[in-house]
Amino acid sequence: KLFVDGKSVGRSYTIASSPTQEQYVEITVKREAMGLASRHLHDQWQVGDMIEIGAPAGKFFFKGDGVDEVLLIAGGVG
């Protein structure tokens, strides 16, 4: 969650830093021409600025009925 022009704006971004990095978290933000949050991050943010973050949310499940093997591949940006 970040604040743009005094308003709270929530967005989801991909963590880009290594899971072994304990001092900070890097995120990947693609600039969108009409994106309120992405333009703010690209144009206004400075090193050391902070953002409020939350844990992943949603329902993630796999029953596994009728399968012997599973291959999971994930990727994304922003």
N, C-alpha and C positions, 0 to 999 in steps of 0.2 A: 504494500500500500504506500502510495506517495501522495504528496500534496501539490496540486497544480492550481495556481491562482486562488489559493485558499480553500480549494475543494479536495476532498479525499477521493483518490482514484485507485481502484484495485485492478491489478493485472497479474497474469501468470507468466513467468519466465523460466527458462531452462538454466540450471546450474551448470557452469562451464568449467569450474575449477575442479582439481583433483579431490577425491574423497579424503585423501590424507592431509589436505591443506586445512589447518586448524585456526589460522590467524584471520582469515577473511573468506568470503564467498564471492566468486566471480559469476556474473550472469551474462547471457548473450541476448542482446536487444537489437532486433532489426528495425531500422528507422522506416516508418511508414509515412508517406507524404501527408496524410490526413490524421495520423495517429497522435492523439493528445499526449499520452504517456510517453511514447517512444520519442517524439520530438522534444519533449521536456527533458528526458534523460540525455539525449544527444546534445542538446543546445545549452542546458543550464547546469548540469551536474559537474562537480569538481571532485578531485581526489579527496577522499575523507568524508564526503557526504554520506548520510546514512538513510536507510529505508526500513520500514517495518515489514517483516516477513512472517509467513505462517507455514504450517506443515502441509504436505500434499493432502488433498481431499478427494473424495469420491469413492466409488465401489470398485475394487479390483479383486476379481476372483476367477478361478478356473477350476471346474469340477473334475476334469480329467476322465470323464466317462468314456470307455471304449478306446483309449489310446495307450500305446506302449511307450512312446517317446514324445517329448515336447521340445521344440526349439523356439526360444523367445528372443526377439530382436527389437530393440527400442532405439529411437533417435528423435531428434527434433531440435528446433531452434525457436526460442520465444514461445 
